[in-house]
Amino acid sequence: MQAIQCSLSSSCGFTSNSKAKAPLGICNGVVGPAQLSFCGLRKEVLGVEGRRAFSTEHFVSLRKQLRRAGSQRRNGVVKISAAASNNGGAVSAPFDYDVVIIGAGVGGHGAALHAVEKGLKTAIIEGDVVGGTCVNRGCVPSKALLAVSGRMRELQSEHHLKAMGIQVAAAGYDRQSVSDHANNLASKIRGNLTNSMKSLGVDILTGVGTVLGPHQVKYGKVGFPDKIVTAKDIIIATGSVPFVPPGIEIDGKTVFTSDHALKLEWVPDWIAIVGSGYIGLEFSDVYTALGSEVTFVEALDQLMPGFDPEIGKLAQRVLINPRKIDYHTGVFAKKITPAKDGKPVTIELIDAKTKEPKDTLEVDAALIATGRAPFTKGLGLENINVATQRGFIPVNERMQVVDANGGKVPHLYCIGDANGKMMLAHTASAQGISVIEQISGRDNVLNHLSIPAACFTHPEISMVGLTEPQARTKGEEEGFKVSVAKTSFKANTKALAENEGEGIAKLIYRPDTGEILGVHILGLHAADLIHEASNAIALGTTVQDIKFAVHAHPTLSEVLDELFKHAKVEQPTPQPVHAEPVAA
């Protein structure tokens, strides 16, 4: 069905502050207030949010309703815009789109879907593949590998299985099949994301996006003419790439990043992992489960420096010490040379503080897991007077891009890894939704302290909010006390039934107000359990309120139930009551 294209005449009689609402009904179950939008009118005026395709009969019916509502002025003409696509509402001239998003990763995808829901005509520009790092080279394929490592650990743990009365033969795996599982999962999720945008009518523009100036974006493929589109608002969501320190030579075979490792082209007997953060820790779980020996190379004085120190110590006891893992801390990998001509990979280590030579390692392979760098080159930021900071695009709390003079760049936003606020896929999506809310006229500031993070090792680690040292520093600066409560998985019936009692949950809070400052969990399904705490922080729920929530028994959720009940909130000092004198 072809689109019906027209515009709303200024003689309609509606203004942006009009309180009149057209009595739009459902047209044969197809069109209603929540499905239709009009160019030139604020959605709040008519109480409409989106747009759907509708037939000529529905169009005529709708015009009659508008006439009956007295929406036309004398001698005026009402012209309505409707499209066969579900992609938002009509665009105000002179723009091609309401929103153009550069980057079709998880952040760009989330923003695009929310934009269409809000009635905005939307296009997304992608120069590589839909899904970005998370779907194609990050969290999605890595979870497929971690699912395999989890099964292998269960089958290899004779003590664990024997305690449950289970006997199995020696466990084995087929490397190619494991690799195919990860690749197939990425392909499936990528297809799902693409189809979801296409079904809603989001225009997917293929090419590398560059901001030319206010409201203008250029895109195109190498060897083909560039095209220019205009938009009222532009969102940058270009993500990040693996960071490789100087002195490290990547060959993609024996010295590689996580991008290469996810293909699992081989399983080395001995692999060095440079960096012990989320990426390094997860890959150590995968490789040791598949039979590799692992050596960590960490620049800081302790492993897992980004975790709460108490959780990090327990994680080292559970995830590192019992496995075929050794480590060097306080050292830099100054130079890494790939294996060649029968020689192994060589890693030259220097002291992180003195820069003096420390040791030389010879291993079969080296995985560089030193974090990620923003992908912001070629965006044309110089055209709008924006200077990156360590490669990141500076933004304010509303994700609005800030120029070199500290001023806000109108109608330009940056979400996800490219702004560096919190480099997690779901953070990018949340930031994108927040930006669309603002574009739609609803102010929204995302509380990043309420965003959870997880490391999908076996067992898992999850966290939200502040670590204990961060909370105590904040307390000293702002003048409040900090308290800590802890519970163990060993006291949880469900964990014991699974023979998985290793782990703790830790609550950091203010005893004077009951405010939850942070929660950290190491244990079975920790990545799922953390969301009760993150939602509590987001909603401002206090300890004294959440401790009355009911949890099903026996479930792992009771770990948090007990955790909140263990917290002790100070009772306010009662104020003396002075009785008023009674008149005679």
C-alpha positions in Angstrom: 0.0 0.0 0.0 1.5 3.4 -0.9 1.9 6.1 1.6 -0.5 9.0 1.7 1.6 12.1 1.9 0.3 15.5 2.8 0.8 18.2 5.4 -1.1 20.1 8.0 -2.2 23.6 7.0 -1.5 26.4 9.5 -5.2 27.2 9.2 -6.0 24.0 11.1 -6.5 25.9 14.3 -4.3 23.7 16.5 -1.3 25.3 18.2 1.5 23.7 20.2 -0.1 24.7 23.4 -3.6 23.8 22.4 -5.5 21.6 24.9 -8.0 20.4 22.4 -7.9 16.7 21.6 -9.4 15.2 18.6 -11.7 12.3 19.5 -9.7 9.7 17.5 -11.3 6.3 17.7 -10.1 2.9 16.6 -10.7 2.5 12.8 -11.7 -1.1 12.5 -9.1 -2.1 15.1 -6.2 -0.6 13.1 -5.8 3.1 13.8 -6.1 4.8 17.2 -4.6 7.5 19.3 -1.6 5.4 20.1 -0.8 4.5 16.5 -1.0 7.7 14.5 1.0 10.9 14.4 0.6 14.2 12.5 3.2 16.5 11.0 3.2 20.0 12.4 1.4 19.0 15.6 2.9 18.1 19.0 1.9 14.5 19.8 0.7 15.6 23.2 -2.0 17.7 21.6 -3.8 14.9 19.9 -2.7 12.3 22.4 -0.9 10.2 19.8 2.4 8.4 19.9 3.2 6.6 16.8 2.0 5.9 13.3 0.7 2.8 11.4 -0.3 2.3 7.8 -4.0 2.7 7.1 -6.3 2.5 4.2 -8.1 5.2 2.3 -11.3 4.3 4.1 -9.6 4.8 7.5 -8.2 8.1 6.2 -11.7 9.3 5.2 -13.1 8.1 8.5 -10.5 10.0 10.4 -11.2 13.2 8.5 -14.8 13.0 9.3 -14.0 12.7 13.0 -11.8 15.7 12.8 -14.5 17.7 11.2 -17.0 16.6 13.8 -14.5 17.8 16.5 -14.5 21.2 15.0 -10.8 21.0 14.3 -11.1 23.0 11.0 -11.3 26.7 10.9 -13.8 28.3 8.5 -12.4 28.0 5.0 -9.4 26.1 6.4 -8.0 22.8 5.2 -6.8 19.9 7.3 -4.1 17.8 5.6 -2.9 14.7 7.3 0.3 12.9 6.8 0.5 9.1 7.0 2.9 6.5 5.7 2.8 2.9 4.9 5.9 2.5 7.1 5.8 2.4 10.9 8.8 4.6 11.0 7.7 7.4 13.2 5.8 10.5 12.2 6.2 13.0 9.5 9.3 15.1 9.5 9.3 18.9 9.9 10.8 20.5 6.8 13.6 20.9 5.8 15.0 17.7 7.4 15.0 14.2 5.9 14.7 12.6 9.3 13.8 13.5 12.9 16.8 11.4 14.1 19.9 10.0 12.4 22.0 7.6 14.4 25.6 6.8 13.4 26.3 3.3 14.5 24.0 0.2 14.6 25.4 -1.5 17.7 23.3 -2.2 20.8 23.2 1.5 21.7 22.1 2.7 18.2 19.6 -0.1 18.0 18.0 0.7 21.3 17.8 4.4 20.4 16.3 3.6 17.0 13.5 1.4 18.4 12.6 3.9 21.1 12.6 6.8 18.5 10.1 5.0 16.3 8.0 4.3 19.4 8.0 8.0 20.1 6.8 8.8 16.5 10.2 10.0 15.2 11.2 9.3 11.6 14.5 7.5 12.0 17.6 6.4 10.0 20.6 4.4 11.3 24.0 4.5 9.5 26.2 1.4 9.8 29.5 1.0 8.1 30.2 -2.6 9.2 27.5 -5.0 10.4 24.4 -4.4 12.5 25.0 -5.3 16.2 28.4 -3.7 16.6 31.0 -5.1 19.0 28.6 -6.6 21.5 26.7 -8.9 19.1 29.5 -9.7 16.6 32.8 -9.5 18.6 31.9 -9.2 22.2 29.3 -10.1 24.8 27.2 -12.4 22.6 29.7 -14.8 21.1 31.7 -14.8 24.4 28.7 -16.0 26.3 28.4 -18.9 23.9 32.0 -19.8 24.7 31.4 -19.3 28.4 28.3 -21.6 28.2 30.6 -24.3 26.9 33.2 -23.7 29.6 30.5 -23.9 32.2 29.3 -27.3 30.9 32.9 -28.6 30.7 33.5 -27.5 34.3 30.5 -29.4 35.5 31.4 -32.5 33.7 35.0 -32.3 34.7 34.3 -31.8 38.4 34.2 -35.4 39.6 33.9 -34.3 43.2 31.0 -32.1 42.5 29.1 -34.7 40.5 29.9 -37.5 42.9 28.4 -35.5 45.7 25.2 -35.4 43.8 25.3 -39.1 42.9 26.2 -38.5 39.2 28.7 -40.6 37.3 29.8 -39.5 33.8 32.5 -40.6 31.4 35.5 -38.3 30.6 34.2 -35.0 29.1 35.5 -33.9 25.7 34.7 -31.2 23.1 35.0 -30.5 19.4 36.7 -27.1 18.9 35.1 -26.4 15.5 31.7 -27.1 16.8 32.3 -24.8 19.8 33.4 -22.1 17.4 30.4 -22.6 15.2 28.1 -22.3 18.2 29.5 -18.9 19.0 29.4 -17.7 15.4 25.9 -19.0 14.8 24.6 -17.3 17.9 26.1 -14.0 16.7 24.6 -14.4 13.3 21.2 -15.2 14.8 21.2 -12.1 17.1 22.5 -9.9 14.3 19.6 -11.0 12.1 17.1 -10.4 14.9 18.3 -6.9 15.4 18.2 -6.1 11.7 14.7 -7.6 11.3 13.4 -5.7 14.3 14.5 -2.4 12.8 13.3 -3.2 9.3 9.9 -4.3 10.6 9.4 -0.9 12.2 10.6 0.9 9.1 13.9 2.2 10.4 15.9 3.2 7.3 19.3 1.3 7.5 21.8 3.4 5.5 25.0 1.5 4.7 28.3 3.3 4.9 30.7 5.3 7.1 28.9 8.3 8.7 30.5 11.7 9.0 29.0 14.8 10.6 29.3 17.7 8.1 27.8 20.3 10.3 24.6 21.1 12.2 21.9 18.7 11.1 24.0 17.2 8.3 25.5 13.7 8.0 27.4 12.3 5.1 27.7 8.5 4.5 29.0 6.2 1.9 31.1 3.2 0.9 34.6 3.2 -0.4 34.5 3.5 -4.2 30.9 4.8 -4.3 29.6 8.4 -4.2 28.8 9.8 -0.8 25.3 10.7 0.1 24.1 13.5 2.5 21.1 13.3 4.8 19.7 15.9 7.1 18.1 15.4 10.6 16.8 17.5 13.3 18.9 15.5 15.8 22.0 13.4 15.4 23.2 10.6 17.7 26.7 9.3 17.6 26.9 5.6 18.7 30.1 4.3 17.1 31.3 2.2 20.0 34.9 1.1 20.6 37.7 -1.2 19.4 40.2 -3.3 21.3 43.1 -1.2 22.8 46.5 -2.5 22.0 49.4 -0.8 23.9 52.5 0.3 22.0 55.2 -2.4 21.6 52.7 -5.2 21.0 52.7 -6.8 17.6 49.3 -8.3 16.6 49.3 -11.1 14.0 45.8 -12.4 14.7 47.1 -16.0 15.2 49.5 -16.2 18.1 49.1 -12.6 19.4 45.6 -11.5 19.2 42.7 -9.5 20.7 39.3 -10.6 22.0 38.0 -10.1 18.4 40.3 -12.9 17.2 39.9 -15.1 20.3 36.1 -15.4 19.9 36.7 -17.3 16.6 38.5 -20.0 18.7 40.6 -21.0 15.7 42.8 -23.0 18.1 43.3 -23.8 21.8 46.9 -23.1 22.9 48.5 -25.2 25.5 49.9 -22.1 27.3 48.4 -18.7 26.8 49.4 -15.4 28.4 46.5 -13.0 29.0 47.6 -9.3 29.3 45.0 -7.6 31.6 42.9 -9.2 34.3 39.7 -7.2 34.0 36.3 -8.5 32.7 37.6 -9.6 29.3 40.8 -11.3 30.6 39.0 -13.0 33.5 36.2 -14.4 31.2 38.7 -15.8 28.7 40.8 -17.4 31.5 37.6 -19.2 32.4 37.1 -20.4 28.8 40.7 -21.4 28.1 41.3 -23.3 31.3 38.0 -25.2 30.9 39.2 -26.2 27.4 42.6 -27.4 28.7 44.9 -24.4 28.4 47.3 -23.1 31.1 47.0 -19.4 31.6 49.5 -16.7 32.8 48.0 -13.3 33.7 50.1 -10.1 33.1 48.7 -7.3 35.1 50.1 -3.7 35.3 48.6 -2.9 38.7 49.6 -4.4 42.0 46.6 -6.7 42.3 44.5 -8.8 40.0 41.0 -7.7 39.0 41.7 -4.0 40.0 38.2 -2.8 39.0 36.3 -5.0 41.4 35.5 -4.4 45.1 38.7 -5.5 46.9 36.9 -8.0 49.1 35.1 -9.5 46.1 38.4 -9.5 44.2 40.2 -11.5 46.9 37.5 -14.1 47.0 37.4 -14.3 43.2 41.1 -15.0 43.2 40.6 -17.8 45.7 37.7 -19.3 43.7 38.5 -18.5 40.0 42.3 -18.4 39.8 44.1 -20.3 42.6 42.5 -23.7 42.1 43.0 -23.6 38.3 46.0 -23.8 36.0 46.6 -20.1 36.3 49.7 -18.2 37.4 50.2 -14.4 37.3 52.6 -11.5 37.3 51.4 -8.2 38.9 52.9 -4.8 38.8 54.5 -5.4 35.4 54.0 -4.0 31.9 54.3 -6.1 28.7 56.8 -3.8 27.0 57.2 -5.9 23.9 55.3 -8.9 22.6 56.6 -10.7 19.5 54.4 -13.3 17.7 55.5 -16.9 17.2 57.5 -17.3 14.0 59.8 -19.9 12.4 59.3 -22.4 15.2 60.0 -19.8 18.0 57.3 -19.2 20.7 55.6 -15.9 21.5 58.0 -13.8 23.6 56.8 -11.3 26.1 59.3 -8.8 27.7 58.1 -7.7 31.1 59.2 -4.5 32.9 58.4 -3.2 36.3 55.4 -0.9 36.1 56.9 1.7 38.4 60.7 1.6 37.8 60.4 0.5 34.1 63.4 -1.8 34.8 63.4 -5.2 32.9 61.7 -7.8 35.1 61.3 -11.1 33.1 60.8 -12.7 29.7 58.0 -15.1 29.1 57.8 -17.7 26.2 54.3 -18.9 25.6 52.3 -20.4 22.8 49.9 -17.5 22.5 49.1 -14.1 24.0 45.6 -12.5 24.3 45.7 -8.7 24.7 42.8 -7.8 27.0 43.9 -4.3 28.0 40.6 -2.7 27.5 38.9 -0.9 24.7 39.4 2.5 22.9 36.6 4.7 21.5 36.0 4.5 17.8 35.7 8.2 17.0 38.0 8.8 14.0 36.5 10.0 10.8 33.4 11.4 12.4 34.1 14.9 11.2 34.2 16.3 14.8 36.4 19.1 13.6 33.5 20.4 11.5 31.6 21.2 14.7 34.5 22.3 16.9 34.5 19.2 19.0 37.8 18.0 20.5 38.1 14.4 21.9 39.5 13.7 25.3 41.7 10.6 25.2 39.7 9.7 22.1 36.4 10.0 23.9 33.7 12.5 22.8 32.9 14.8 25.7 29.3 15.0 26.8 27.3 16.4 29.6 24.9 14.4 31.9 22.3 14.4 29.2 24.7 12.9 26.6 24.7 16.2 24.7 28.1 16.7 22.9 30.2 19.5 24.3 32.5 21.6 22.0 36.0 22.7 22.5 34.8 25.9 24.3 32.7 24.0 26.8 29.5 24.8 25.1 26.7 22.5 24.1 26.5 21.5 20.5 22.8 21.8 19.6 21.0 18.7 18.5 24.1 16.5 18.7 24.4 13.6 21.2 26.9 10.8 21.8 26.0 7.5 23.5 27.8 4.3 24.5 31.5 3.5 24.5 32.4 6.5 22.4 31.6 8.9 25.3 33.5 6.7 27.8 31.1 7.2 30.7 30.5 3.5 31.3 31.7 1.1 28.6 28.9 -1.5 28.7 26.4 -2.5 26.0 23.4 -2.0 28.1 24.7 1.4 29.2 24.7 2.5 25.6 21.2 1.3 25.1 20.0 3.1 28.3 21.8 6.3 27.2 20.1 6.1 23.8 16.7 5.7 25.3 17.4 8.7 27.6 18.4 10.8 24.6 15.2 9.9 22.7 13.2 10.9 25.7 14.8 14.3 25.7 14.3 14.7 22.0 10.7 13.9 22.6 10.4 16.7 25.1 10.7 14.7 28.3 13.8 15.6 30.3 15.7 12.5 31.4 19.0 12.1 33.2 20.4 8.6 33.5 21.7 7.5 36.9 24.8 5.6 36.0 25.3 4.4 39.5 22.2 2.3 39.1 23.6 0.4 36.0 24.7 -3.1 36.9 27.8 -4.9 35.5 28.6 -8.6 35.4 31.5 -10.9 34.7 30.3 -14.3 33.4 32.8 -16.6 34.9 31.9 -19.7 36.8 30.7 -18.7 39.3 29.7 -15.2 38.2 30.5 -11.8 39.6 28.2 -8.9 39.5 28.1 -5.4 40.9 26.2 -2.1 41.0 27.0 1.3 42.5 30.1 2.1 44.5 32.8 -0.2 45.8 33.5 -0.1 49.6 36.6 2.2 49.2 34.6 4.5 46.9 31.7 4.7 49.3 34.0 5.4 52.3 35.8 8.2 50.4 32.4 9.7 49.4 31.3 9.4 53.1 34.3 11.2 54.3 33.8 14.0 51.8 30.1 14.5 52.4 30.1 13.7 56.1 28.1 10.5 56.5 28.8 7.0 57.8 29.1 3.9 55.7 28.0 0.4 56.8 28.5 -3.0 55.2 26.3 -6.2 55.4 27.2 -9.6 54.0 25.6 -12.9 53.4 26.9 -16.3 52.1 25.6 -18.6 49.5 26.5 -21.4 51.9 23.4 -20.4 53.9 21.1 -20.6 50.8 19.0 -23.7 50.3 18.9 -23.5 46.5 22.6 -23.0 46.2 23.2 -26.0 48.5 20.8 -28.1 46.5 22.9 -27.3 43.4 26.1 -28.0 45.4 27.2 -24.5 44.6 27.6 -22.8 48.0 30.7 -20.9 47.1 30.0 -17.1 47.1 29.0 -14.0 49.0 26.8 -11.0 48.6 27.8 -7.6 50.0 25.7 -4.6 50.6 27.2 -1.1 51.1 24.8 1.5 52.6 24.2 4.5 54.7 23.0 3.5 58.2 21.5 7.0 58.8 19.2 7.0 55.8 19.1 3.4 54.5 20.4 4.6 51.1 21.9 1.7 49.1 25.3 2.7 47.8 26.5 -0.5 46.2 25.9 -4.2 46.0 28.5 -6.8 44.9 27.8 -10.5 44.4 30.1 -13.5 43.7 28.2 -16.8 43.3 25.8 -18.9 41.2 23.7 -16.7 38.8 25.1 -13.5 40.3 24.5 -11.7 37.0 20.8 -12.3 37.3 20.5 -11.6 41.0 22.1 -8.1 40.8 19.0 -6.5 39.1 17.0 -6.3 42.3 19.7 -4.1 43.8 20.2 -2.0 40.6 16.4 -1.4 40.4 16.3 -0.4 44.0 19.1 2.2 43.5 17.4 3.5 40.3 14.1 3.9 42.1 15.6 5.3 45.3 14.3 2.3 47.4 15.8 2.3 50.9 17.0 -0.7 52.9 14.2 -0.4 55.4 11.7 -0.6 52.5 13.2 -3.4 50.4 13.8 -5.7 53.4 10.0 -6.2 53.5 9.9 -7.6 49.9 8.9 -11.2 49.7 11.1 -13.8 47.9 10.1 -17.3 46.8 11.6 -20.1 48.8 13.8 -21.9 48.0 15.5 -19.6 45.4 18.8 -17.9 45.0 17.0 -14.5 45.4 16.9 -15.2 49.1 20.6 -14.4 49.2 19.6 -10.8 48.7 16.6 -11.1 50.9 18.9 -12.1 53.8 21.4 -9.4 52.7 18.9 -6.6 53.1 17.5 -8.0 56.3 21.1 -8.0 57.8 21.4 -4.2 57.3 21.0 -2.1 60.4 19.5 1.3 59.9 19.7 3.8 62.7 16.4 4.9 64.2 15.9 8.6 64.3 16.2 10.2 67.7 12.6 11.0 68.9 12.1 14.7 69.4 10.5 15.8 72.7 6.8 16.7 72.5 5.8 19.9 74.2 2.2 20.0 75.2 0.4 23.2 74.4 -1.2 24.8 77.5 -4.9 24.3 77.7 -6.9 27.5 77.9 -9.0 27.9 81.0 
